[in-house]
Amino acid sequence: MGKKQKVSRIGAITTFIKEIKSIKAKEGHILFFRGHSDDSYKAIPSIFRHIDNDESKEKYIANEDRLYKSMVANCPTDFLTCSSAFDHLVKMQHYGLPTRLLDITSNPLVALYFACCENHGKGGKHGEILIYQIPDEKIKFYSGDSVSVVSNLAKMKSDFDYSKEKNKYLHEIKYEKPYFLDGINEEHLHTVFCVKPKLDNPRVIKQSGAFLLFGMGANKLEPASIPPEFLFKSNDDVKTIKIAQNGKVNILEELRELGVSPASLFPEIEKVAEYLKKQPKGML
C-alpha cells in the first residue's frame, strides 16, 4: 500500500524467538500479532472477501445483515448467552461465518503456528506474521460503547446511510444498552478498534485472542482502514516477519514440543480427536 517494509525471514523457531525478543512496544502501547500461511493474504475481515465459488464476484458484505440474522434464527440456542452484537459476532467467527472481526493474538508463538499450519512443503507458500503496536486508548473491552456502535453495523443493510437511518441505528444499540445516550460519535463508525473479548470462549483463551473490529469505509461495502500507527515500525519501515515455506514443518514440530499444537489451540473435543488420530504411537 505504498508503505516501506522491513522484512525479517525466518526458517527456525530459535531465530523467530530472537527476532521477537528484539521487538519492544512503545510506552502506552501493546503488541499483538497475526499469522497467516500465505504471505500474499490481505489482512481484512472475512466479511469483506469475495464469496467462495461464486462467479458473480460478490462479497459477503453485501449480505452481512442477512447472514447475521439467519445465523441467529437457525441456531437460537447457541446464542442464548450473547448479550450484545459483539458477543454474537465472536460466536459467529468461532463457527466460521464471515464477520467484520479479524483475529489477532498477544502470543507470538500462536501467530507463528498459524503462519506455518498450511501451505508448507513443495509448492507451498511463505508464511507471514504481522505485528501490531496498538495505543492503549484504542483497545476496548467487549462491553464498550464504541464497540456496540461498530458491531451493530452487522445488522444494517448494504446501502446503510447513517444520516438517514440514525434513529433506527440508535434503536439497535439501545436494544443491548438501554442507557446509551442519543449522541453517536460518527467517527467511530469509520474506525478500527482492538477489542478484548469475554474470556468465556475456550478457544479465545487458549489462543490469547483479541480482535480487530472493523467499522466501514466510505460506505458499508468497504472496510475502515487500519490506522498507520497500529503497524509496528522499525526505523520508520513497517516490520513484518516472513516464514520460509520449507521451514514450516520443522517449526510446527518445535512448536508441538513447546505445547503449541492444534490440540492446545483448538480445545473443542472434535478438534482434539482429529489431531490425536494423526499422531504416531510414540507421540500419544
N, C-alpha and C positions, 0 to 999 in steps of 0.2 A: 504493500500500500504506500510505497514511497519512503518507508522508514528504513534507515540503515540498520543492519542486523549484525550482531556479533554472535557467531555460531561456534559452539563447542561440540566436538564429535567424540562420542563415547562408544567403546566396544566391550567394556568390562565394568562390573559393579564397583570395584575399587576406585577406578577413575571417576565414576559418577559421584561417589561419596566425597572424594577430594574436591570435585567441582562444586558440589552443594555446600561444602564447608566454607568455600570462598565467597559465598553469596550472603550478604548481610543486608537486612532491611533498614531503610532509613528510620529515624526516630518518628514515632507516631504512625507507623505503617506495619502491616502484617503480610508475610509471604504466603502465597498459595501457588499451587502447581496444577497443570493439566497435561496428561499424556495421551497421545493417540498414535496408533501403529502405522500411520501413513502420513509422511511429512507434507503431503500436498493437501491434507484435510484442512478445511477452513473452520475455525473455531466459532461457529454460530449455533444457536439452539436448533434442535431438530424441526421445530415448527416452521422454520424459515427455509427448510430444504425442499427440493422437488419430491413429489410423490413417487414412491418406488414403482417401477414397471408401469408408468403412466405416460403414454405418448403425447399427452396434451402439454407436458412440462409444467403443469400447475403445481403450485407449492401448497404444503399442508396449511399454511397460514390462511389461505382463502376459506378454509372450513374450520378454523380454530374453535369458534363458538359451538358448532355442531359436534365436533369431536369431544369437547369438554362435556357438554350436556348429555350426549349419547352415552358416554362412558359412565356417568353417574346414574343415568336412567337404567342402563343394562346391569350395573353391578352395585346397586344401592347399599347393600350391607357392607361392602368393602370401604365405604366412605362414612360410616356412622360416626367415627371418631374425628372426622375432619371438621374443624370449626371455621375455616377460612378458605378463601380461594387459593391461597398459597399452600395450605395443607393438601388441598385437592391436587394441585399441580405436582407436589412432591410425590404423592402416591401414584399419579398417572405416569410420571417419569420413571418411577420404580418398575412399573409394569410395561414400559416400552412405548407408551403413547407419546407422540410428538408434543413437546411443550416449549414454552419460552424460557426454560431453565437450561443452564449449561453447568454440568458437574465440574467442580474443582475440589482440590484436597489440600489440607495443610501438611500432609505427609508425602515427602518427595519419593519415597520408595513405592507408594501406591501409584503415583503418576508414572514411575518407571515401569511398573508391571503393565499398565495399560499401553505404554509405548512399545512393549515387547510382545504382548499376548497374541497378536495376529501378524500376518504379512511377514513371516520370517522365512529364512532359508532361500533356496534358489527361486528367483522370480518374485521375491518378496519386495517390501518397501522399507525404506529407512523410517524409523520412528522419530517422534518429536516430543519434547517437553517444553511447554510454555510456562513462563514464570511471571506471576502477577505480584505486584507490590501495592497493596490497596490501603489507602488512608483510613484511619480509624473511623472518621466521620461518615465514610461511605459503606461501612459494614453495619448491617442492620440485623436485628433479631426478627424471627419469623412473625412476631406479633406487632411489628412497627406499622405506623400509619402509612408511610411511604411504600411499604411492601404491599399493603392492601390496595393502594392506588394503582400500582403497576400490575399486580396479579389479576385484578378484575378485568383487565383488558381481554383476558381469555374468554370472557362471556360476551364480548361485543362482536357485532358483525364486521365483515372485512371492510366495509365502507364507513366505519365509525368516524364521526366528526364530533369532537368534544364540544365545540362551540354550539352545536345544535342539539346535543344529547346530554348536556351537563346534568340535568335533573335525573335522567334515567341512570346515569353513571353513579351519581351520589346515592341513589336508591340501592344499587348493588352493594356499594361499600357499607352503607348503614345497615344492611341486612346482617352483616357479620360484625359491625361495630356501631351499635345504636347511638353511641355518644359522639360519633365523628362529626366535627363541625362542617358547615357548608363550604368552607373555603378549601379548594384543592389547589395545590401548587402545580400549575400546569406543566412546569418544567420537569416534574417528577415523571410525567407520562413519557418523556423522551430520554429517560436516564437508565443507565445500567447500575444496579446495586449488587453488592455482595451480601448474601443473606445466610445467617446461621440458622439452620432448621432445628425443630424439636429433636431431642435425642430419644425419640420413641421408635426409630426405624433401625433395626439391627444392621442393615447394610450401610446406612449412613454412618453409624457408629464405627463399624469395622473399617470403613474406608476413610475415616477422619474427614467426612464430606462436608462441603458447603456448596452454595450455588451462586452463579451469576444470574440475576433476574433481569431480563431484557425488557425495557419499555419499547415504544415504537419510534420509528424514524420520522420522515416527513409525513407518512401515513401509516395505517395499521399493517399494511402488507410488507413494510420494511422494518428491519430491526434498528434499535438505537445503536450507536457506536460505542465500543468500549473506550473510555477516556484514555488518552495517551499516557496520563500519569499513572494508570493502573499497570503499565508494562514496565517490568524491571529493566533498567538500563545499566550498561557498563560503559563508562566514558561516552555517554550520550547515544550509544547504539543499543537498540533493543536486543536483549540477550535471549537466545534460545539454545536448547541442547538437542543435538541430533543423535539418535541411536542407530548404529550400523546394523543393517539387516542381518548380516552374517554373525553378529554377536548376540542376537536376541535369545536364542535357545539357551546359550550358556548363562546369560543373565537371569533368565527365568529359573534355571536350576539353582543359581546362587540365591535368588530371592526366596525360593522354596525353603532352602536351608535356614534362611533368616525368618521364616514363618509367614512369608507373604506369598499366598497362593490362592487359587480360586476358592478353596475350602475356607480360608480365613477371610477373604474379601466378600464372598457371597454366602452368607451363613444359612440361607434357606436350605431345607433338607434335600430338595431335589438337586440343587447345585452341588452340595457336598457329595451326594451319591454319584453324580455324573463325574466329578473329579476323582473320587476313590476308585471307580471301576477302571479308570485308565492307568492307575498306578501299578508298577510291578510289585510282586510279593514283598520284596525287601524294603519297600518304601511305606508299607502299611503299618 
